[in-house]
């Protein structure tokens, strides 16, 4: 699969995760009866089942009969779901189960399993509370980007990764560069030459570490950050020590006081503005092209129905969807004249009746006639070979896509007049 295809699948999966998490965050339990279990990839399912069985046994000691029953029912539901797994999926899984308030003093049992989150689950975690534990997954979904990190001075260097919000130190090196004071018996000229040679050798060593780490991932990298005191970081970058594809990917250099592992964190903190710009840069480019076509060309479409029609014709090159969009589409089939109408609704609104746009007949619809509007369009896009891009609202034109164009737009392959 191409890099673009992998990114598209990743964005689609993140959208599906966000939808589920937003639902889970809305649920409330009466007392500490909502169970959340985070399972890392390397955890044996049999160990998880054993833990759930133990918690079920200990729940018998809960004084409140309602809470005791609810917790045990949730654990039984989780245990039933675990029967379908021999091993946890890639990156692990998260299980949610509990009796949630459905209004009027009633409760509904909800059980959901989220497989293969965007980042690996690092440790097993059992949580029982009045709310589901969603924060670790939300942080994963907020994670964006893969950046290479280099911090160095003339004494030491560290290289590592910034994966979303997680900083991973990988390699370090210490230099043999002598101090500025020469030993007795050495000429100043000879000492200066030896010192420059030692500095050059150290820079080559640091570049070698960075190249070994970053070059294999160069097509996935969103940028390289370099930190250290002046003039060290400037000498290093100006000396072309890095592989040319890595050098071209440097998006900023920053003053950093420390060059041990803590310096990597300082580097990320100091580069916050550059990182924010880089994250939305690709989205900005998509929206710039859309607005150019909208204002001076004829290869732009927007709005749900127009975009859908162009998708059906196979005319859309890239489908642009706002990340913040949460809409459903209801399809109304008129029993009198056979006409089909569609209406886009907020996810939380109930399904209304409808008047046929052709014959004026009243058309009823059920929840079966309703589906997620984004899923509806993406399914058509996949059948027509159209790329889907989720656009952030963290910049002006991204906000305009959401507010002024309904969250749906497209860049066309050819003009259709629709």
KENUVEX-239843 format. One line per 5 residues: number of its first residue (from 0); their letters; for each residue x, y, z of N, C-alpha, C. Coordinates in steps of 0.001 Angstrom, whole numbers, plus 500000, padded with zeros to 6 digits. Layout:
<rs>
NUM	a	X,Y,Z,X,Y,Z,X,Y,Z | ...
</rs>
This chain:
<rs>
0	xxxxx	500844,498804,500000,500000,500000,500000,500876,501242,500000 | 500468,502265,499263,501243,503501,499200,501191,504234,500527 | 502150,505180,500698,502165,505986,501923,500879,506779,502065 | 500360,507303,500926,499104,508068,500978,497949,507175,501403 | 497939,505934,500877,496878,505012,501241,496917,504639,502710
5	xxxxx	498130,504437,503248,498266,504118,504664,497797,505287,505524 | 498158,506507,505115,497742,507684,505870,496222,507829,505852 | 495632,507545,504682,494173,507648,504552,493485,506647,505471 | 494008,505417,505513,493427,504405,506403,493584,504817,507862 | 494757,505378,508190,495002,505831,509561,494032,506940,509955
10	xxxxx	493821,507901,509050,492891,508998,509339,491468,508476,509514 | 491080,507522,508669,489730,506943,508759,489544,506231,510096 | 490578,505489,510496,490485,504752,511758,490401,505721,512929 | 491177,506800,512879,491131,507785,513953,489744,508415,514042 | 489134,508650,512892,487783,509214,512904,486809,508247,513571
15	xxxxx	486908,506955,513234,486029,505958,513844,486253,505897,515355 | 487510,505974,515770,487820,505963,517192,487204,507176,517880 | 487358,508344,517261,486824,509573,517868,485316,509468,518076 | 484610,508934,517092,483155,508792,517216,482795,507944,518431 | 483484,506802,518576,483188,505909,519696,483537,506578,521022
20	xxxxx	484689,507251,521066,485114,507890,522315,484158,509003,522724 | 483657,509754,521754,482697,510817,522083,481426,510233,522691 | 480986,509077,522176,479824,508410,522774,480143,507932,524188 | 481326,507332,524358,481699,506800,525662,481810,507904,526710 | 482300,509067,526294,482456,510179,527241,481105,510712,527720
25	xxxxx	480067,510496,526934,478731,510982,527301,478025,510072,528305 | 478549,508861,528474,477878,507904,529352,478206,508183,530814 | 477199,508024,531650,477376,508123,533106,476843,506860,533752 | 477546,506430,534787,477069,505298,535561,476650,505753,536943 | 475756,505010,537541,475311,505318,538898,476281,504650,539867
30	xxxxx	477232,505431,540371,478274,504843,541206,479424,504329,540356 | 480356,503649,541006,481562,503183,540307,481283,501835,539655 | 480588,501869,538526,480169,500613,537903,480527,500518,536418 | 481258,501499,535888,481691,501435,534487,483133,500944,534449 | 483339,499831,533767,484640,499152,533768,485392,499434,532471
35	xxxxx	486670,499799,532604,487553,500004,531455,488811,499180,531660 | 489218,498433,530634,490435,497620,530729,491319,497904,529506 | 492543,498347,529769,493551,498562,528721,494470,497346,528686 | 494569,496731,527498,495340,495492,527355,496470,495709,526351 | 497742,495639,526775,498843,495774,525812,498946,494556,524897
40	xxxxx	499635,494737,523794,499741,493673,522792,500419,492419,523347 | 501373,492590,524279,502136,491438,524771,501490,490762,525984 | 500300,491170,526350,499606,490558,527495,498856,489311,527032 | 498996,488223,527755,498273,487002,527409,496781,487177,527708 | 495934,486761,526764,494482,486844,526985,494081,486037,528218
45	xxxxx	494747,484918,528436,494423,484099,529610,494685,484869,530902 | 495731,485714,530916,496008,486539,532095,494907,487573,532308 | 494414,488135,531202,493340,489128,531304,492070,488471,531837 | 491746,487295,531309,490559,486561,531774,490682,486248,533262 | 491870,485842,533679,492094,485536,535095,491880,486782,535960
50	xxxxx	492384,487924,535481,492212,489165,536230,490730,489539,536323 | 490020,489409,535214,488589,489737,535197,487826,488808,536152 | 488187,487522,536150,487536,486556,537052,487767,486940,538516 | 489007,487360,538809,489334,487767,540179,488546,489012,540591 | 488451,489987,539666,487697,491203,539968,486214,490892,540167
55	xxxxx	485708,489940,539376,484301,489525,539515,484062,488950,540907 | 485016,488145,541388,484896,487545,542711,484954,488615,543805 | 485887,489554,543657,486041,490606,544663,484858,491567,544661 | 484190,491710,543509,483031,492610,543432,481879,492135,544301 | 481911,490857,544695,480866,490331,545572,480862,491037,546922
60	xxxxx	481959,491708,547253,482063,492405,548536,481511,493823,548490 | 481103,494293,547316,480542,495646,547209,479212,495698,547956 | 479059,496671,548837,477877,496726,549712,476591,497010,548947 | 476647,497970,548015,475450,498317,547249,475104,497189,546281 | 473890,496637,546432,473479,495545,545547,473444,495994,544089
65	xxxxx	472946,497230,543839,472850,497733,542466,474234,497844,541830 | 475176,498436,542575,476530,498583,542040,477192,497224,541879 | 477015,496341,542881,477610,495008,542813,477131,494255,541579 | 475836,494285,541342,475274,493584,540176,475778,494194,538875 | 475814,495539,538829,476244,496218,537605,477699,495902,537271
70	xxxxx	478577,495926,538284,480000,495634,538048,480174,494189,537598 | 479499,493268,538260,479655,491867,537879,479096,491598,536484 | 477984,492247,536146,477436,492091,534789,478421,492633,533745 | 479052,493781,534048,480023,494366,533115,481210,493432,532928 | 481690,492856,534022,482849,491949,533931,482491,490671,533185
75	xxxxx	481276,490182,533389,480828,488998,532640,480773,489302,531148 | 480275,490491,530790,480204,490883,529383,481603,490981,528771 | 482547,491538,529520,483926,491636,529029,484526,490243,528844 | 484269,489370,529812,484793,488004,529719,484243,487291,528488 | 482974,487518,528186,482367,486919,526985,483052,487439,525719
80	xxxxx	483382,488721,525687,484055,489286,524512,485467,488719,524348 | 486142,488486,525458,487518,487983,525391,487600,486578,524792 | 486491,485858,524784,486492,484505,524210,486822,484514,522726 | 486608,485659,522069,486822,485748,520616,488279,486036,520262 | 489153,486159,521260,490544,486522,520992,491498,485441,521481
85	xxxxx	492433,485064,520599,493540,484202,521022,494667,485047,521596 | 494915,486195,520956,495934,487143,521397,495400,488553,521179 | 495900,489532,521923,495497,490919,521658,495951,491334,520256 | 495204,492209,519593,495606,492676,518263,496824,493595,518356 | 497329,493995,517196,498481,494895,517140,498184,496179,517926
90	xxxxx	499140,496609,518730,499033,497792,519602,498098,497591,520792 | 497470,496394,520890,496625,496122,522040,495156,496426,521799 | 494400,496517,522888,492959,496721,522800,492454,497358,524095 | 491275,497972,524011,490638,498558,525192,489189,498069,525239 | 488770,497596,526414,487411,497092,526590,486655,498003,527539
95	xxxxx	485431,498341,527162,484556,499190,527971,483249,498442,528202 | 482771,498419,529442,481482,497781,529698,480874,498341,530979 | 479551,498509,530963,478871,498966,532161,477430,499355,531893 | 476683,499490,532956,475283,499924,532885,475251,501442,532906 | 474824,502050,531803,474842,503508,531684,473431,504060,531838
100	xxxxx	473361,505275,532344,472074,505929,532577,471412,506244,531241 | 470182,505762,531045,469457,506023,529803,468238,506915,530041 | 468145,507514,531256,467048,508426,531558,465874,507719,532211 | 465124,508476,533001,463934,507923,533650,464235,506839,534653 | 465448,506868,535223,465814,505858,536207,466189,504521,535606
105	xxxxx	466281,504442,534266,466627,503188,533587,468105,503176,533195 | 468619,501982,532985,470000,501828,532529,470055,500868,531349 | 471061,501051,530512,471332,500137,529400,472748,499600,529548 | 472946,498312,529273,474278,497729,529300,474989,498042,527982 | 476160,498652,528090,476962,499002,526920,478297,498267,527023
110	xxxxx	478687,497588,525952,480000,496932,525893,480623,497219,524539 | 481818,497784,524560,482519,498113,523314,483979,497690,523431 | 484550,497284,522291,485961,496922,522230,486614,497753,521131 | 487661,498457,521483,488437,499210,520493,489769,498497,520283 | 490005,498038,519057,491220,497292,518735,492241,498173,518037
115	xxxxx	493512,497833,518236,494631,498442,517508,494590,499970,517520 | 494757,500579,518691,494792,502049,518745,495989,502605,517988 | 496029,503921,517729,497096,504512,516913,498494,504327,517497 | 498585,504267,518817,499869,504036,519481,499747,502802,520373 | 500862,502112,520625,500784,500915,521478,500326,501255,522896
120	xxxxx	499484,500390,523455,499132,500492,524868,500320,499958,525655 | 500828,500758,526573,502115,500441,527194,501988,499566,528432 | 500844,499577,529118,500717,498766,530332,499267,498353,530550 | 499099,497227,531233,497762,496739,531565,497145,497671,532605 | 495868,497952,532441,495211,498875,533363,493745,498478,533537
125	xxxxx	493329,498312,534790,491929,498025,535114,491383,499237,535857 | 490220,499733,535405,489668,500969,535965,488162,500806,536128 | 487665,501128,537327,486231,501049,537592,485796,502366,538230 | 484864,503070,537563,484488,504401,538018,483086,504728,537504 | 482632,505945,537768,481325,506380,537270,481410,506838,535816
130	xxxxx	482622,506914,535270,482842,507254,533860,483840,506268,533267 | 483749,506065,531972,484756,505248,531296,486072,506027,531216 | 487189,505315,531289,488510,505940,531208,488915,506062,529734 | 488787,507263,529190,489072,507483,527756,490302,508352,527513 | 490827,509007,528554,491903,509980,528345,493140,509411,527631
135	xxxxx	493630,508204,527992,494812,507693,527276,494576,507544,525774 | 493369,507117,525378,493070,506986,523955,492936,508355,523292 | 492354,509309,524006,492222,510655,523449,493590,511259,523176 | 494544,511010,524057,495894,511519,523849,496522,510886,522616 | 496267,509595,522404,496794,508932,521205,496217,509558,519939
140	xxxxx	494921,509847,519963,494276,510406,518778,494748,511818,518511 | 495152,512528,519570,495673,513881,519388,497087,513856,518847 | 497751,512702,518994,499133,512601,518533,499206,512754,517024 | 500104,513614,516592,500309,513796,515152,501791,513887,514877 | 502210,513247,513827,503540,513494,513324,504616,512570,513872
145	xxxxx	505650,512447,513055,506867,511730,513408,508025,512669,513108 | 508744,513051,514148,509836,514013,514001,511120,513419,514553 | 512225,513699,513854,513541,513341,514351,514090,514458,515220 | 514756,514076,516317,515287,515049,517267,516800,514885,517399 | 517530,515996,517345,518984,515999,517558,519317,517141,518505
150	xxxxx	519993,516830,519617,520551,517889,520462,522047,517617,520614 | 522854,518669,520505,524305,518468,520592,525013,519743,521028 | 526119,519549,521720,527133,520578,521871,528460,519876,521583 | 529577,520455,521988,530862,519829,521641,531273,518759,522640 | 530417,518497,523625,530738,517482,524628,529923,516202,524449
155	xxxxx	528652,516366,524074,527780,515203,523980,526649,515481,522997 | 525929,514401,522652,524790,514534,521739,523793,513430,522031 | 522528,513713,521750,521461,512727,521854,520556,512850,520639 | 520114,511714,520118,519144,511718,519025,517981,510815,519427 | 516822,511129,518899,515644,510331,519230,514461,510725,518374
160	xxxxx	513285,510296,518823,512046,510524,518083,511077,511366,518899 | 510270,512115,518197,509027,512653,518746,507909,511960,517976 | 507202,511053,518649,506091,510326,518033,504815,510827,518678 | 504119,511711,517967,502982,512369,518572,503461,513241,519708 | 503075,512877,520931,503528,513624,522103,504602,512878,522881
165	xxxxx	504961,511690,522410,505926,510875,523144,507337,511093,522616 | 508252,511424,523529,509662,511610,523180,510388,510312,523498 | 511096,509768,522507,511810,508512,522685,513299,508727,522433 | 514130,508845,523479,515579,508893,523260,516052,507566,522680 | 516978,507611,521718,517428,506376,521082,518939,506187,521187
170	xxxxx	519724,507198,520819,521175,507056,520793,521835,508277,521421 | 523009,508053,521985,523770,509167,522551,525250,508961,522262 | 526003,510035,522353,527444,509972,522113,528131,511037,522949 | 529363,510733,523366,530199,511705,524071,531421,511993,523216 | 531884,513223,523265,532980,513624,522371,534330,513525,523066
175	xxxxx	535371,513523,522249,536752,513574,522729,537376,514922,522420 | 536506,515917,522215,537013,517251,521892,537694,517827,523134 | 538955,518212,523012,539653,518781,524177,539106,520150,524535 | 539330,520560,525785,538916,521891,526210,539708,522964,525482 | 539345,524210,525728,539985,525312,524995,541402,525592,525485
180	xxxxx	541762,525122,526681,543112,525350,527206,544036,524232,526738 | 545107,524594,526052,546017,523569,525532,547008,523152,526614 | 547528,521933,526422,548541,521428,527353,549883,522070,527049 | 550746,522070,528053,552075,522660,527863,552869,521923,526798 | 553653,522637,526041,554492,522032,525006,553834,521975,523650
185	xxxxx	552530,522212,523563,551830,522219,522276,551789,523632,521724 | 552027,523744,520443,551871,525064,519833,550387,525382,519711 | 550077,526665,519753,548674,527078,519637,548082,526624,518320 | 548879,526672,517268,548374,526302,515935,548061,524801,515867 | 548977,523997,516394,548766,522544,516381,547567,522187,517248
190	xxxxx	547466,522800,518413,546343,522514,519316,545013,522861,518651 | 544963,524024,517982,543730,524447,517314,543355,523458,516211 | 544382,522956,515482,544095,522007,514398,543551,520693,514944 | 544185,520204,516017,543711,518950,516623,542293,519106,517167 | 542026,520264,517723,540700,520498,518287,539638,520532,517193
195	xxxxx	539962,521199,516073,539021,521250,514949,538774,519863,514365 | 539831,519054,514311,539683,517685,513808,538769,516872,514730 | 538958,517061,516035,538125,516327,516999,536669,516763,516885 | 536445,518052,516706,535081,518558,516535,534456,517971,515273 | 535226,517974,514179,534727,517434,512905,534389,515949,513048
200	xxxxx	535258,515201,513728,535002,513768,513921,533734,513543,514745 | 533547,514391,515744,532364,514240,516592,531099,514567,515799 | 531147,515621,515008,529979,515968,514190,529643,514837,513223 | 530684,514201,512670,530445,513075,511762,529805,511905,512511 | 530260,511680,513752,529680,510600,514549,528200,510870,514844
205	xxxxx	527892,512108,515213,526501,512472,515503,525652,512320,514242 | 526174,512805,513117,525434,512682,511852,525222,511221,511489 | 526206,510386,511760,526060,508961,511480,524934,508341,512289 | 524858,508697,513570,523759,508203,514404,522418,508659,513854 | 522343,509959,513523,521081,510514,513027,520691,509885,511692
210	xxxxx	521663,509744,510785,521358,509160,509477,520879,507715,509615 | 521553,506938,510471,521149,505539,510670,519719,505451,511185 | 519338,506402,512031,518009,506364,512629,516943,506909,511697 | 517241,508032,511027,516205,508765,510297,516072,508376,508827 | 517153,508017,508164,517076,507748,506714,516082,506635,506389
215	xxxxx	516074,505502,507146,515086,504456,506819,513633,504926,506954 | 513403,505973,507750,512048,506484,507970,511813,507803,507231 | 512687,508133,506272,512637,509482,505671,511318,509778,504972 | 510632,508750,504464,509369,508997,503757,508199,509167,504732 | 508406,508817,505995,507357,508982,507002,507581,510220,507860
220	xxxxx	508784,510779,507801,509137,511911,508656,508363,513166,508297 | 507928,513872,509339,507311,515181,509138,508316,516310,509327 | 509513,515984,509805,510531,517014,509951,511606,516604,510935 | 512705,517371,510942,513816,517183,511860,513993,518460,512671 | 514184,518311,513978,514453,519444,514862,515862,519297,515410
225	xxxxx	516617,520385,515407,517997,520368,515898,518132,521415,516997 | 518732,521004,518115,518897,521921,519228,520288,521882,519804 | 520661,522972,520459,521964,523066,521102,522353,524523,521254 | 523497,524778,521848,523951,526163,521962,524511,526668,520641 | 524530,527990,520493,525236,528566,519345,526712,528670,519732
230	xxxxx	527669,528413,518829,527440,528170,517397,527371,526691,517020 | 527321,525773,518032,527459,524350,517724,526437,523867,516711 | 525144,524114,516986,524106,523595,516082,524227,524205,514692 | 524693,525480,514624,524858,526133,513322,526025,525510,512551 | 527130,525257,513248,528278,524595,512604,527872,523231,512067
235	xxxxx	527131,522509,512881,526717,521159,512496,525851,521178,511244 | 524873,522078,511204,523975,522136,510051,524661,522750,508832 | 525461,523776,509049,526134,524428,507916,527208,523545,507311 | 527691,522539,508073,528762,521675,507577,528288,520529,506707 | 526977,520438,506460,526420,519382,505606,526840,517979,506053
240	xxxxx	526810,517755,507352,527164,516427,507861,526024,515429,507660 | 524802,515904,507681,523655,515012,507570,523432,514554,506135 | 522822,513397,505973,522373,512921,504660,521494,514005,504035 | 521616,514206,502726,520952,515352,502099,519432,515315,502262 | 518834,514108,502274,517383,514043,502446,516967,514388,503877
245	xxxxx	517848,514109,504822,517585,514479,506213,517832,515971,506400 | 518921,516471,505834,519234,517901,505919,518087,518741,505355 | 517516,518309,504234,516421,519053,503607,515147,519028,504446 | 515094,518105,505388,513890,517939,506207,513978,518674,507542 | 515069,519412,507765,515210,520168,509008,514241,521353,508968
250	xxxxx	513300,521375,509916,512292,522440,509905,512580,523531,510926 | 513650,523351,511705,513987,524412,512651,515172,524052,513514 | 515901,525072,513966,516990,524883,514933,516712,525810,516109 | 517023,525312,517325,516570,526002,518528,517654,525969,519588 | 517736,527050,520363,518676,527115,521479,518205,526198,522601
255	xxxxx	519068,525292,522999,518775,524357,524077,519974,524335,525012 | 519724,524467,526311,520819,524568,527277,521461,523216,527567 | 520652,522138,527557,521171,520812,527903,521164,519914,526676 | 522128,519006,526619,522204,518111,525461,522161,516643,525881 | 521746,516384,527122,521469,515008,527531,520026,514687,527138
260	xxxxx	519443,513619,527680,518079,513239,527292,517065,514327,527646 | 517308,515071,528725,516382,516148,529086,516391,517251,528033 | 517495,517352,527285,517574,518344,526205,516600,518051,525077 | 516269,516766,524875,515284,516423,523847,513923,517012,524195 | 513571,516949,525481,512302,517539,525917,512335,519059,525765
265	xxxxx	513460,519675,526140,513588,521129,525988,513460,521528,524518 | 514043,520704,523633,513972,520978,522205,512523,520985,521729 | 511752,519978,522138,510349,519897,521727,509561,521081,522282 | 509822,521434,523539,509128,522581,524141,509423,523863,523363 | 510689,524071,523004,511076,525302,522308,510579,525333,520868
270	xxxxx	510293,524153,520304,509874,524069,518903,508357,524001,518751 | 507641,524331,519804,506182,524155,519804,505513,524858,518627 | 505894,526098,518354,505273,526848,517255,505562,526207,515907 | 506811,525787,515711,507186,525159,514431,506431,523852,514232 | 506256,523091,515315,505528,521824,515217,504065,522062,514878
275	xxxxx	503469,523061,515507,502059,523362,515234,501876,523751,513777 | 502787,524533,513241,502706,524931,511832,502858,523726,510910 | 503802,522841,511255,504074,521688,510389,502893,520733,510357 | 502198,520579,511497,501080,519642,511566,499958,520016,510608 | 499707,521305,510482,498583,521714,509644,499020,522145,508246
280	xxxxx	500333,522093,507970,500815,522595,506676,500198,521833,505503 | 500116,520500,505635,499540,519718,504543,498064,520047,504346 | 497352,520255,505474,495946,520644,505374,495816,522012,504707 | 496723,522926,505064,496693,524263,504466,496879,524192,502951 | 497794,523340,502515,498044,523211,501070,496802,522712,500346
285	xxxxx	496100,521743,500942,494878,521235,500323,493835,522339,500202 | 493667,523111,501286,492647,524158,501290,493021,525327,500384 | 494313,525626,500273,494748,526680,499345,494369,526295,497920 | 494607,525030,497567,494260,524566,496220,492751,524617,496002 | 491986,524220,497019,490530,524264,496917,490048,525692,496666
290	xxxxx	490563,526649,497431,490113,528034,497280,490564,528643,495954 | 491733,528237,495461,492170,528711,494140,491181,528261,493069 | 490775,527002,493145,489814,526488,492161,488439,527119,492356 | 488077,527368,493596,486779,527967,493879,486692,529388,493330 | 487794,530129,493447,487787,531542,493053,488129,531779,491585
295	xxxxx	488996,530941,491028,489480,531237,489677,489411,530053,488724 | 488950,528897,489209,488891,527718,488343,487521,527091,488375 | 487433,525849,487933,486140,525158,487960,486295,523718,488444 | 487322,523500,489289,487574,522151,489791,487345,522063,491295 | 486356,522790,491787,486011,522738,493215,484541,522409,493370
300	xxxxx	484229,521628,494401,482842,521347,494745,482719,521407,496258 | 481536,521696,496760,481351,521736,498205,479880,521496,498531 | 479631,521206,499826,478284,520839,500255,478082,519340,500081 | 477233,518753,500901,477078,517302,500879,476564,516792,499542 | 475425,517338,499066,474784,516765,497898,475607,516954,496627
305	xxxxx	476173,518173,496427,476990,518418,495236,478242,517541,495248 | 478865,517445,496426,480065,516609,496531,479720,515151,496262 | 478579,514709,496775,478161,513330,496549,477914,513059,495064 | 477253,513981,494395,476992,513785,492966,478303,513679,492179 | 479246,514533,492505,480536,514476,491809,481289,513189,492131
310	xxxxx	481159,512725,493360,481765,511440,493721,481159,510308,492910 | 479837,510305,492784,479156,509256,492031,479610,509217,490583 | 479953,510379,490034,480439,510442,488650,481911,510075,488530 | 482573,509876,489675,484004,509573,489646,484861,510776,489340 | 484307,511969,489556,485006,513197,489161,485854,513805,490270
315	xxxxx	485771,513262,491488,486482,513880,492615,487862,513251,492774 | 488892,514081,492718,490258,513611,492933,490536,513458,494417 | 490172,514482,495218,490365,514450,496665,489101,514934,497368 | 488632,514112,498286,487482,514459,499124,488015,515122,500391 | 487547,516340,500677,488010,517097,501840,486907,517110,502888
320	xxxxx	487207,516612,504082,486215,516507,505152,486782,517131,506418 | 485988,517949,507075,486429,518572,508319,486545,517531,509424 | 487661,517589,510158,487866,516666,511275,486786,516799,512349 | 486203,517992,512478,485234,518234,513547,483804,517865,513158 | 483614,517377,511954,482262,517109,511468,481660,515877,512136
325	xxxxx	480433,516024,512639,479704,514901,513227,478273,514954,512701 | 478058,514420,511497,476755,514501,510836,476303,513118,510384 | 474984,512950,510333,474373,511764,509743,473629,512184,508482 | 473425,511236,507580,472595,511486,506413,471415,510515,506441 | 470214,511050,506206,469000,510239,506147,468565,510147,504688
330	xxxxx	468344,508934,504224,467898,508719,502849,466391,508442,502857 | 465635,509297,502145,464163,509175,502085,463760,508623,500718 | 463147,507459,500714,462642,506854,499484,461140,507103,499424 | 460687,507878,498447,459263,508207,498347,458482,506999,497821 | 457487,506513,498564,456711,505353,498109,455744,505705,496985
335	xxxxx	455474,506998,496793,454511,507417,495771,455159,507525,494393 | 456285,508243,494304,456882,508482,492980,458263,507857,492812 | 458793,507257,493880,460104,506608,493789,461281,507553,493890 | 461037,508824,494116,462125,509800,494230,462939,509557,495510 | 464241,509861,495428,465125,509734,496587,465622,511111,497005
340	xxxxx	465390,511478,498254,465930,512709,498840,466866,512346,499979 | 467795,513253,500268,468700,513046,501405,468751,514306,502238 | 468892,514118,503530,468991,515253,504440,470123,514987,505426 | 470967,515998,505613,472082,515878,506548,471670,516486,507885 | 471890,515708,508965,471457,516121,510294,472606,516026,511287
345	xxxxx	472501,516802,512354,473408,516622,513484,473201,515226,514062 | 474279,514598,514477,474202,513217,514971,473224,513058,516124 | 473045,514104,516922,472238,513981,518135,470750,514235,517892 | 470411,514685,516690,469001,514975,516410,468273,513703,515987 | 467006,513620,516334,466196,512463,515940,465851,512560,514455
350	xxxxx	465444,511434,513895,465144,511376,512464,463759,511965,512197 | 463658,513067,511428,462355,513686,511179,461655,513072,509966 | 460334,513282,509891,459624,512937,508660,459993,513963,507586 | 459574,513671,506333,460085,514475,505217,458999,514614,504149 | 459014,515741,503462,458118,515951,502318,458895,515738,501031
355	xxxxx	458431,514842,500174,459123,514527,498922,459295,515791,498079 | 460491,516003,497591,460771,517202,496794,460146,517142,495409 | 459715,515953,494964,459134,515798,493634,457605,515876,493657 | 456979,515075,494515,455511,514992,494472,454833,515549,495716 | 455601,515902,496738,455016,516491,497940,454430,515496,498917
360	xxxxx	454621,514217,498662,454091,513206,499577,454905,513192,500868 | 454229,512813,501967,454923,512694,503250,455686,511360,503287 | 456958,511439,503635,457809,510244,503666,458332,510035,505080 | 458067,508875,505618,458597,508537,506940,459949,507847,506777 | 460781,508005,507803,462089,507338,507787,462364,506790,509177
365	xxxxx	463137,505724,509238,463534,505131,510515,465042,505281,510660 | 465547,504860,511804,466990,504921,512027,467753,504012,511070 | 467063,503023,510482,467713,502156,509502,468025,502915,508209 | 467304,504011,507973,467537,504820,506773,468607,505887,507017 | 469279,505785,508148,470216,506828,508575,471608,506234,508763
370	xxxxx	472634,506964,508329,474004,506503,508530,474933,507693,508676 | 476126,507433,509140,477128,508479,509279,477424,509080,507903 | 477330,510406,507805,477501,511070,506506,478915,510891,505955 | 479908,510900,506838,481291,510725,506387,481493,509316,505864 | 481002,508305,506599,481107,506921,506117,480418,506765,504763
375	xxxxx	479274,507425,504608,478509,507360,503358,479353,507844,502182 | 480018,508999,502355,480819,509563,501261,482117,508790,501049 | 482750,508370,502137,484027,507660,501998,483829,506330,501272 | 482700,505655,501524,482438,504389,500822,482364,504612,499315 | 481711,505698,498906,481655,506020,497468,483050,506374,496965
380	xxxxx	483791,507171,497768,485136,507596,497369,486055,506397,497149 | 485984,505421,498033,486843,504240,497902,486515,503454,496636 | 485231,503397,496282,484826,502680,495068,485294,503393,493799 | 485482,504718,493894,485855,505511,492712,487342,505876,492685 | 488117,505363,493624,489550,505675,493647,489848,507100,494062
385	xxxxx	489006,507674,494904,489178,509054,495377,489873,509068,496724 | 490886,509918,496857,491555,510093,498149,490650,510869,499099 | 490741,510549,500387,490002,511301,501402,490995,512002,502326 | 490806,513301,502524,491669,514083,503402,490826,514679,504532 | 491213,514388,505763,490560,515015,506908,491289,516316,507221
390	xxxxx	490543,517416,507283,491129,518757,507405,490908,519296,508815 | 491999,519745,509445,491936,520325,510780,491227,521678,510753 | 490650,522057,511885,490068,523399,512014,491016,524341,512753 | 492295,523961,512870,493267,524758,513611,493842,525914,512796 | 493254,526215,511656,493684,527376,510875,492453,527938,510158
395	xxxxx	492585,529161,509633,491410,529906,509165,490635,529177,508074 | 491328,528711,507047,490617,528069,505939,490045,526713,506337 | 490658,526062,507327,490074,524830,507867,488778,525114,508598 | 488741,526230,509319,487497,526651,509974,486426,526978,508942 | 486846,527597,507838,485878,527946,506789,485261,526704,506164
400	xxxxx	486056,525660,505982,485508,524411,505446,484375,523927,506333 | 484579,524017,507638,483569,523532,508588,482362,524473,508659 | 482626,525756,508808,481543,526715,509068,480828,527193,507804 | 481591,527460,506738,480992,528062,505539,480582,527034,504486 | 481228,525862,504495,480958,524882,503432,480364,523583,503968
405	xxxxx	479946,523607,505231,479262,522450,505787,480161,521289,506135 | 481479,521456,505962,482420,520392,506310,482709,519418,505192 | 482052,519572,504024,482253,518673,502882,482737,519479,501676 | 483799,519031,501020,484260,519689,499794,485087,518699,498996 | 485445,519107,497788,486256,518238,496957,487014,519009,495906
410	xxxxx	488164,518480,495503,488926,518990,494361,488719,517990,493221 | 488241,518493,492089,487799,517622,490998,488919,517263,490040 | 488719,516129,489363,489611,515722,488290,489285,516471,487000 | 488003,516759,486824,487547,517481,485636,486251,518206,485993 | 485925,519221,485234,484730,520014,485524,483480,519235,485134
415	xxx	482473,519302,486005,481218,518596,485734,480019,519531,485619 | 480188,520756,486082,479081,521698,486081,478094,521509,487207 | 478398,520560,488108,477501,520311,489257,477931,521176,490431
</rs>
